[in-house]
Amino acid sequence: MAIFTASASEAWTKVVRLFHPLAPISPGRDPTAYVAPCARIDETAEIGPFAYIGEGVEVGPGCVIGPHVVLREGVVVGADCRIGAACVVSHAVIGAGSCLYSGVMIGQDGFGLTRTAQGLRTVPHLGRAVIGADVEIGAGCTIDRGSLDDTVIGDGCRLDNLVHIAHNVKLGRGCVIVAQVGIAGSTVLEDFVQVGGQAAIAGHLRIGAGARIAGKSGVICDLEPGAAVFGVPAQPKISAFRQLAWLKRMSSRA
């Protein structure tokens, strides 16, 4: 019997979740976990073995905090979040329904330096990392806190493993960032931008809504909404492919 659907991938996702649902929550605190006296943990949340929950932390209903997770002082975790093993979160707000896979680091100081007569000095960071609702952050990602303003990851974004987001970066809604991408400080990605694996985006740029950046590209200037670019430096995809074709023809004649 055939099943007709407008989106095979969406239908398959729903079917798989029916037969392989997420592991059920076991409300309560493992006896090896440390929870600071002033932390506010909803009674329906699960706190795993050897977790550390600092002063003033808020964990909403239905959350799962995995083993060896560190939530530093003042972190806020919205409802129904899942934070995987060995994540470290500081100076951050995590929106409802978001998922952090193992080893994610959020809220550490960014790479800010100043040169003085005595040598390099690290610039203190005062901002936060604000993670929207329904965001997935893959294993080993690092998201820096802002220097003065906040670093922001918009609602519905998906980050693959090993992505680095520098200080003050702002991602709009529904951005897709594939593995090993690096986005330098203060760059803005508008809604629904897609960035292929191992691409690099320079700092203080604006990437227009719906832009697509091919894997291994190097972006050094602003991109218009809907742009499709490839190469180092990144340029319109059709132009880049024509140049590659020309080089191939020239090399075959040598």
TIBA-5134 format. One record per atom (N, C-alpha, C): residue in three letters; x, y, z. Coordinates in steps of 0.05 Angstrom, whole numbers, plus 32768, in hexadecimal, padded with zeros to 4 digits. Atoms other than C-alpha are relative to their C-alpha. Example, Ala and Ser with C-alpha at 12.3 -4.5 7.8 and 13.67 -1.06 7.14 Angstrom:
2
ALA80127FE88000
ALA80F67FA6809C
ALA801280188000
SER7FF07FE87FFF
SER81117FEB808F
SER7FF18016800E
This chain:
254
MET80117FE88000
MET800080008000
MET801280198000
ALA7FF07FE88003
ALA801D80437FEA
ALA7FF680168013
ILE80077FE97FEF
ILE801E807F8019
ILE800A80197FF1
PHE7FFA7FE7800F
PHE801B80C37FF6
PHE800480178014
THR7FFA7FE97FEE
THR803A81008018
THR800D80167FF0
ALA7FF37FE9800D
ALA804F81458003
ALA801E80028006
SER7FE380007FF9
SER8092813C8027
SER80087FE5800C
ALA7FF8801B7FF7
ALA80B180F7802D
ALA801180028019
SER7FEF7FFE7FE9
SER80E6810F805E
SER7FF18007801A
GLU80107FF87FE9
GLU80B48130808C
GLU7FEF7FE8800A
ALA801080177FF9
ALA808780F2808B
ALA80117FEB800E
TRP7FEE80147FF4
TRP80C280C48099
TRP80098008801C
THR7FF97FF77FE6
THR80D780EF80D4
THR7FEA7FFA8015
LYS801680057FEE
LYS809280E980F3
LYS7FFE7FE28006
VAL8002801D7FFC
VAL8091809D80E8
VAL80167FF68012
VAL7FE980097FF0
VAL80D680938106
VAL7FFB8007801E
ARG80047FF87FE5
ARG80C380BB8144
ARG7FEA7FEF800E
LEU801580117FF4
LEU8085808F814E
LEU800C7FE6800A
PHE7FF480197FF9
PHE80B080508150
PHE801980028011
HIS7FE87FFC7FF1
HIS80EE806E816F
HIS7FFF801B800E
PRO80027FE67FF2
PRO80D980A6819F
PRO801880068010
LEU7FEB7FF87FEE
LEU810980CD81C9
LEU7FFE7FF1801B
ALA8000800E7FE6
ALA811D80AB820A
ALA7FEF80108014
PRO80127FF37FED
PRO80EA80BA8240
PRO8010800E8016
ILE7FF47FF17FEA
ILE80FA80EC8277
ILE7FFC7FF2801A
SER8002800B7FE4
SER810980D382BD
SER800480178013
PRO7FFD7FE87FEF
PRO80FA810F82E9
PRO800F7FFB8019
GLY7FF180037FE7
GLY8128811A8323
GLY801D80067FFC
ARG7FE37FFA8000
ARG817181258334
ARG80107FE88008
ASP7FEE80157FF8
ASP81A780F18333
ASP800F8008801A
PRO7FF37FF97FE7
PRO81C780EE8378
PRO801C800B7FFD
THR7FE57FF68004
THR820B80FE835A
THR8001801C7FF5
ALA80017FE6800B
ALA81F3813F833C
ALA800280168015
TYR7FFF7FEA7FED
TYR82028182835D
TYR7FEC80167FF6
VAL80137FEB8007
VAL81C981B5835D
VAL800280158016
ALA7FFC7FEA7FED
ALA81D681F8837E
ALA7FE68007800E
PRO80187FFA7FF0
PRO81A5820E83B4
PRO7FED80147FF2
CYS80107FEB800C
CYS818D824A838C
CYS7FF77FF97FE3
ALA80098008801A
ALA81828224834B
ALA7FE37FF88001
ARG801D80078001
ARG813A821B8334
ARG7FFC7FEB7FEA
ILE800380178012
ILE812E81D68315
ILE7FE47FF78001
ASP801B800A8000
ASP80E981C282FF
ASP7FFF7FE38008
GLU8002801B7FF5
GLU80D281828321
GLU7FFE7FEB7FEA
THR800280148016
THR80C6816182DD
THR801A7FFD7FF0
ALA7FE78002800E
ALA810E816B82C6
ALA80117FE9800A
GLU7FEE80167FF9
GLU8142813482C5
GLU801D800B8001
ILE7FE47FF77FFC
ILE8188814482E0
ILE80117FE78002
GLY7FF180198002
GLY81BB810F82CD
GLY80187FFF8012
PRO7FE980047FEE
PRO81F880F382F1
PRO801680147FFC
PHE7FE97FEE7FFF
PHE822F81238305
PHE7FFC801B7FF2
ALA80067FE6800A
ALA820C815F82E8
ALA800680168015
TYR7FFB7FEA7FEE
TYR821E81A38305
TYR7FEC80177FF8
ILE80147FEB8005
ILE81E681D7830B
ILE800680178013
GLY7FF67FEA7FF0
GLY81FF821A8323
GLY7FEA8012800C
GLU80127FEE7FF3
GLU81E08252834C
GLU7FEF80107FEB
GLY80117FF08010
GLY81A48274832D
GLY7FF87FF47FE5
VAL8008800E8018
VAL819C824182F5
VAL7FE27FFA8001
GLU801C80078002
GLU8155823682DC
GLU7FFE7FEA7FEA
VAL800480168013
VAL814281F482BB
VAL7FE27FFB7FFF
GLY801D80028003
GLY80FB81F0829F
GLY7FF57FE48000
PRO800D801A8000
PRO80C981B7829D
PRO80077FEF7FE8
GLY7FFB80138015
GLY80D781798275
GLY801C7FFF7FF5
CYS7FE58000800A
CYS81218185826D
CYS800F7FE78009
VAL7FED80167FF9
VAL8157814F826C
VAL801C800C8000
ILE7FE57FF67FFD
ILE819B81648286
ILE80127FE78003
GLY7FF180198001
GLY81CD812D8274
GLY80177FFF8014
PRO7FEA80047FED
PRO82088111829A
PRO801780137FFB
HIS7FE87FEF8001
HIS8243813F82A9
HIS7FFA801B7FF3
VAL80077FE5800A
VAL821E817D828F
VAL800780148015
VAL7FFB7FE97FEE
VAL823481BF82AD
VAL7FEF80187FF6
LEU80107FE78005
LEU820181F882B0
LEU800A80148014
ARG7FF47FED7FEE
ARG8226823382CC
ARG7FEB8014800B
GLU80127FEE7FF1
GLU8208826982F8
GLU7FEF80117FED
GLY80127FEE800F
GLY81CB828D82DB
GLY7FF67FF67FE6
VAL800A800A8019
VAL81BF8261829F
VAL7FE27FFA8002
VAL801D80068001
VAL8175825A828B
VAL7FFB7FEC7FE9
VAL800780158013
VAL815C821B8268
VAL7FE27FFE7FFE
GLY801D80018003
GLY8116821D824B
GLY7FF57FE48001
ALA800E801A7FFD
ALA80E281E6824C
ALA80087FED7FEA
ASP7FFD80168013
ASP80ED81A38229
ASP801B80007FF1
CYS7FE68000800C
CYS813781AD821B
CYS800E7FE58007
ARG7FEF80177FFA
ARG816881738216
ARG801D80087FFC
ILE7FE47FF88000
ILE81B181808227
ILE80107FE78004
GLY7FF180198001
GLY81E081478216
GLY801880008013
ALA7FEA80057FEE
ALA821A812B823D
ALA801780147FFC
ALA7FE87FF08000
ALA82558158824F
ALA7FFE801B7FF2
CYS80037FE48009
CYS823881998235
CYS800780138016
VAL7FFA7FEB7FED
VAL825081D98257
VAL7FF280197FF6
VAL80107FE88008
VAL822182158255
VAL800480168016
SER7FFE7FEA7FEE
SER822E82598274
SER7FF780197FF2
HIS80097FE6800B
HIS821382A0826B
HIS7FED7FFC7FE8
ALA801180088017
ALA81DB82848240
ALA7FE37FFD8009
VAL801D80067FFE
VAL8190827E8236
VAL7FFA7FEC7FEA
ILE800780158013
ILE8177823F8214
ILE7FE27FFF7FFC
GLY801C7FFF8005
GLY8133824381F3
GLY7FF27FE58002
ALA801080197FFC
ALA80FB820F81FB
ALA80047FED7FE9
GLY800080158014
GLY810081CE81D6
GLY801B7FFD7FF1
SER7FE68001800D
SER814A81D681C4
SER800F7FE78009
CYS7FF080187FFA
CYS817C819C81C2
CYS801D80067FFC
LEU7FE37FFE8002
LEU81C6819E81D0
LEU800B7FE48001
TYR7FF4801A8000
TYR81EC816081BC
TYR801980008011
SER7FEA80037FED
SER8228814681E3
SER801780137FF9
GLY7FE87FF18002
GLY8263817381EF
GLY7FFD801D7FF5
VAL80047FE48009
VAL824481B681DB
VAL800A80138015
MET7FF57FEB7FEE
MET826681F381FA
MET7FF3801B7FF8
ILE800E7FE78005
ILE823B823281FF
ILE800780158015
GLY7FFD7FEA7FED
GLY824B8275821E
GLY801C8006800A
GLN7FE57FF87FF9
GLN829682768224
GLN8008801A7FF3
ASP7FF77FE7800C
ASP82BB82B78215
ASP80097FFB7FE3
GLY7FF78001801B
GLY82C882C581CC
GLY801D80077FFD
PHE7FE47FFB8006
PHE830B82D081AA
PHE8004801E7FFC
GLY7FFD7FE38001
GLY8314831981BB
GLY801B8008800C
LEU7FE57FF97FF7
LEU835B833581C1
LEU8005801E7FFB
THR7FF57FE58006
THR837D837981C6
THR801E7FFF8004
ARG7FE380007FFE
ARG83C6838781BC
ARG800980188010
THR7FF67FEB7FEE
THR83E983B081F2
THR801E80007FFF
ALA7FE37FFF7FFE
ALA843083C58200
ALA800B7FE8800F
GLN7FF880177FF1
GLN8433838A822F
GLN7FFA7FE57FF3
GLY80078019800E
GLY8419835881FC
GLY7FE27FFE7FFC
LEU801D80058005
LEU83D5833A81EA
LEU7FF17FFF801A
ARG801280027FE9
ARG839C8343821B
ARG7FE57FF67FF6
THR801B800A8007
THR835A831D821A
THR7FEB80148009
VAL80167FED7FFA
VAL831D834A8216
VAL7FE97FF1800E
PRO8016800D7FF2
PRO82E88337824A
PRO7FE680027FF0
HIS801A8001800D
HIS82A483238230
HIS7FEA80028014
LEU80167FFA7FED
LEU8263833B8250
LEU7FE57FF77FF6
GLY801A8008800B
GLY822C83228222
GLY7FF87FE38006
ARG800A801B7FFC
ARG820482E28220
ARG80007FF07FE5
ALA800880108018
ALA81F582A981EF
ALA7FE27FFA8004
VAL801D80037FFF
VAL81AA82A981E1
VAL7FF87FEC7FEA
ILE800780158013
ILE8192826881C1
ILE7FE17FFF7FFF
GLY801D7FFF8004
GLY814B826A81A4
GLY7FF37FE58006
ALA801080197FFC
ALA8114823681A8
ALA80047FED7FE8
ASP7FFF80158014
ASP811681F48182
ASP801A80027FF0
VAL7FE57FFF800C
VAL816181FA8173
VAL800E7FE58006
GLU7FEF80177FFC
GLU818E81BD8169
GLU801D80077FFB
ILE7FE47FF98002
ILE81D881C48176
ILE80107FE68002
GLY7FF3801A8002
GLY8204818A8161
GLY80187FFD8013
ALA7FEA80077FEE
ALA823B81688188
ALA801980107FFA
GLY7FE77FF28002
GLY827981908196
GLY7FFF801C7FF5
CYS80037FE48009
CYS825E81D48180
CYS800980128016
THR7FF87FEB7FED
THR8279821381A1
THR7FF2801A7FF8
ILE800E7FE68005
ILE8250825381A7
ILE800980138016
ASP7FF57FEC7FED
ASP8272828F81C8
ASP7FEA8013800A
ARG80117FEB7FF7
ARG824E82C181F3
ARG8008801A7FF2
GLY7FFA7FE7800D
GLY824B830881D9
GLY801480108010
SER7FED7FEF7FF2
SER827F833C81E9
SER7FF280168011
LEU80127FEE7FF2
LEU824D837381FB
LEU7FE37FF97FFA
ASP801A800A8008
ASP820F835F81D4
ASP7FFF7FE28002
ASP8003801C7FFE
ASP81F4831881D3
ASP80067FF27FE5
THR800080128016
THR820482DF81A4
THR7FE47FF37FFF
VAL801C80098003
VAL81C182C78188
VAL7FFE7FEA7FEB
ILE800780168013
ILE81AB82858168
ILE7FE280007FFE
GLY801D7FFD8003
GLY8165828E814C
GLY7FF07FE68002
ASP801280177FFD
ASP812982618154
ASP80037FEC7FE8
GLY800180148015
GLY812A8220812D
GLY801A7FFB7FF1
CYS7FE68005800D
CYS81748221811A
CYS800A7FE48005
ARG7FF3801B7FFE
ARG819A81E0810E
ARG801E80037FFB
LEU7FE280008003
LEU81E581DC811A
LEU800A7FE48001
ASP7FF3801A8001
ASP820B819E8106
ASP80167FFE8015
ASN7FE980037FEE
ASN82468183812E
ASN801780137FF9
LEU7FE67FF28003
LEU828581AC8139
LEU7FFD801A7FF1
VAL80047FE5800A
VAL826A81F08126
VAL800A80148015
HIS7FF77FEB7FEE
HIS828A822F8144
HIS7FF2801A7FF9
ILE800D7FE68002
ILE8261826E814F
ILE800E80148013
ALA7FF17FED7FF0
ALA828A82AA8166
ALA7FEF8015800E
HIS800E7FED7FF0
HIS827782E38193
HIS7FF080147FEF
ASN80127FEC800C
ASN823D8311817F
ASN7FF47FF77FE6
VAL800E800A8018
VAL822882E68144
VAL7FE27FFE8005
LYS801D80037FFD
LYS81DE82E78137
LYS7FF57FF07FE8
LEU800D80108014
LEU81B982B08112
LEU7FE280048001
GLY801D7FFD8001
GLY817282BB80FB
GLY7FF27FE68003
ARG801180187FFD
ARG813A828880FA
ARG80087FEB7FEB
GLY7FFF80168013
GLY8143824480DB
GLY801A7FFD7FF0
CYS7FE68003800E
CYS818D824880C7
CYS800A7FE48003
VAL7FF5801B8000
VAL81B0820780B5
VAL801E80037FFC
ILE7FE37FFD8000
ILE81FB820480C5
ILE800C7FE48001
VAL7FF5801B8002
VAL822081C580AF
VAL801B7FFF800E
ALA7FE980057FF0
ALA825C81A680D2
ALA801980107FF8
GLN7FE67FF48003
GLN829E81CA80DC
GLN7FFF801C7FF4
VAL80037FE48008
VAL8284820F80C9
VAL800A80128017
GLY7FF87FEC7FED
GLY82A4824B80EB
GLY7FF5801B7FF8
ILE800B7FE68005
ILE8280828E80F0
ILE800D80148013
ALA7FF17FED7FF0
ALA82AA82C88108
ALA7FEE8015800D
GLY80107FEE7FEE
GLY829482FE8139
GLY7FF080157FF2
SER80127FEA8008
SER825B832E812F
SER7FF37FFD7FE5
THR800E80058019
THR8242830F80EE
THR7FE37FF98005
VAL801D80057FFE
VAL81F7830C80E3
VAL7FF77FEF7FE8
LEU800D80118014
LEU81D482D480BE
LEU7FE280048003
GLU801C7FFC7FFF
GLU818D82E680AD
GLU7FF17FE57FFE
ASP801080187FFE
ASP815482B380AC
ASP80067FEC7FEA
PHE800080168013
PHE815B826F808A
PHE80197FFF7FEE
VAL7FE68002800E
VAL81A482758075
VAL800A7FE38002
GLN7FF4801A7FFF
GLN81C682338063
GLN801E80027FFA
VAL7FE37FFF8002
VAL82118229806C
VAL800B7FE47FFF
GLY7FF5801B8004
GLY823581EB8051
GLY80187FFB8011
GLY7FEA80097FEE
GLY826A81C48076
GLY801B800D7FFA
GLN7FE57FF48000
GLN82AE81E38084
GLN8001801C7FF3
ALA80007FE5800A
ALA82998227806A
ALA800A80138017
ALA7FF77FEC7FED
ALA82B78264808C
ALA7FF4801B7FF9
ILE800C7FE58005
ILE829582A88094
ILE800E80148011
ALA7FF17FEC7FF1
ALA82BD82E580A7
ALA7FEE80118012
GLY800F7FF07FED
GLY82A8831680DD
GLY7FF380197FF5
HIS800D7FE78005
HIS827A835280DC
HIS7FF280017FE4
LEU800E80018019
LEU8254833B809E
LEU7FE27FFC8004
ARG801D80057FFF
ARG82098336808E
ARG7FFA7FED7FE9
ILE800780158013
ILE81F182F7806A
ILE7FE280017FFD
GLY801D7FFC8004
GLY81AC8303804B
GLY7FEF7FE88003
ALA801380167FFB
ALA816F82D98058
ALA80007FEC7FE8
GLY800280148015
GLY816D82978032
GLY80197FFB7FF0
ALA7FE78004800E
ALA81B6829B801B
ALA800A7FE38004
ARG7FF5801B7FFE
ARG81D98259800D
ARG801E80027FFA
ILE7FE37FFF8001
ILE822482518018
ILE80097FE37FFD
ALA7FF7801C8005
ALA824482127FFA
ALA80177FF98013
GLY7FEB800A7FEF
GLY827381E78022
GLY801C80097FF7
LYS7FE47FF78004
LYS82BC81FD8029
LYS8003801C7FF5
SER7FFE7FE4800A
SER82AB82448013
SER800B80128015
GLY7FF77FEB7FEE
GLY82CB82818031
GLY7FF2801A7FFA
VAL80107FE88005
VAL829C82BC8038
VAL800E8018800D
ILE7FF27FE97FF5
ILE82BE83008040
ILE7FF1801A7FFB
CYS80107FE78004
CYS82878331802C
CYS7FE37FF98005
ASP801C80047FFC
ASP823D833B8038
ASP7FF37FF17FE8
LEU800F800F8014
LEU820C830F8011
LEU7FE3800A7FFF
GLU801C7FF88004
GLU81C983257FF4
GLU7FED7FE98008
PRO801380157FFB
PRO818A82FF8008
PRO7FFD7FEE7FE8
GLY800380148016
GLY818382BF7FE0
GLY80197FF97FF1
ALA7FE78005800E
ALA81CB82BF7FC9
ALA80087FE28002
ALA7FF5801B7FFF
ALA81EB827C7FB7
ALA801D80027FF8
VAL7FE47FFA8005
VAL8237827E7FBC
VAL80117FE78005
PHE7FED80167FFE
PHE8273824F7FB7
PHE801C800A7FFC
GLY7FE57FFA8006
GLY82BE82537FBA
GLY800E80108015
VAL7FEF7FF07FEE
VAL82F782787FDC
VAL800F80147FEF
PRO80177FF57FF1
PRO82E982B17FDD
PRO7FE57FF87FF3
ALA801A8008800A
ALA829F82A07FD6
ALA7FF680147FEB
GLN800C7FF08015
GLN827D82BA7F97
GLN7FE87FF17FF5
PRO8018800E800B
PRO823D82AB7F71
PRO80067FE57FF5
LYS7FFA801C8006
LYS823982607F66
LYS80047FFC7FE2
ILE7FFE8004801D
ILE822F82637F1A
ILE801B800B7FF6
SER7FE77FF48008
SER826B82927F12
SER80177FEE8009
ALA7FEA80117FF6
ALA829782657F3E
ALA80027FE77FF0
PHE7FFF80198010
PHE828482267F17
PHE800B80067FE4
ARG7FF67FF9801A
ARG829382497ED5
ARG801F80038001
GLN7FE47FFD7FFD
GLN82D8825C7EEE
GLN800E7FE58003
LEU7FF4801A7FFC
LEU82E682157F04
LEU80007FF17FE5
ALA8001800D801A
ALA82CF81FB7EC0
ALA8016800B7FED
TRP7FEC7FF38011
TRP82FD822D7E9D
TRP801C7FF68007
LEU7FE6800A7FF7
LEU833982187EC8
LEU80047FE37FF7
LYS7FFD801C8008
LYS832B81CF7EB8
LYS80077FFE7FE3
ARG7FFA8000801D
ARG832A81DD7E6D
ARG801D80097FFB
MET7FE67FF78005
MET836A82057E71
MET80157FEC8008
SER7FEC80147FF6
SER838F81D07E9A
SER80017FE87FED
SER800080178012
SER837A819A7E68
SER800F80067FE6
ARG7FF17FF88018
ARG839B81C27E30
ARG801E80038004
ALA7FE37FFC7FFA
ALA83DD81CA7E54
ALA80117FE87FF9
